[in-house]
Amino acid sequence: MSERWTWTYEQADGTPVSDLGIASVTFPTQADAEAWLSQEWGTLADAGVQAVTLKRDEEVVYGPMSLSPAAE
């Protein structure tokens, strides 16, 4: 059985954001998932996503991770 890597999307209070039309995007590897996020994080942030969590199948790998710029 192959692994499925997915992102979940959240508001700042942890409420899921699920109406983006991309909730079903899956990736064959962690590297593919992370590469996609590095290209799309700005689009996600503009759509109201404030944090993401990476999952391998149903297991949380890491997150929630903020999409907000680091404070200076």
Phi, psi and omega in degrees: 000132182271153179280152174239127179254129181220158173253143167249152188240137186222155168277175183301327181274006179091357178294129180296144172251112188238358185260034182271347183079007179234011184299337184264008179292125178236158184228148182282340182219161176297320180299319178296317179297316181291324177296318178298315181297322181296334178271330190252358186300323179296319178296318179297314180299319178296333180274002176102000177285130181248345179205154178228155176229132178266132178237142170253113191056244179254001183271131177288125177271310172199160179123172003289144180242125182294144173261001179285147177298149178295142177288143180269000000 
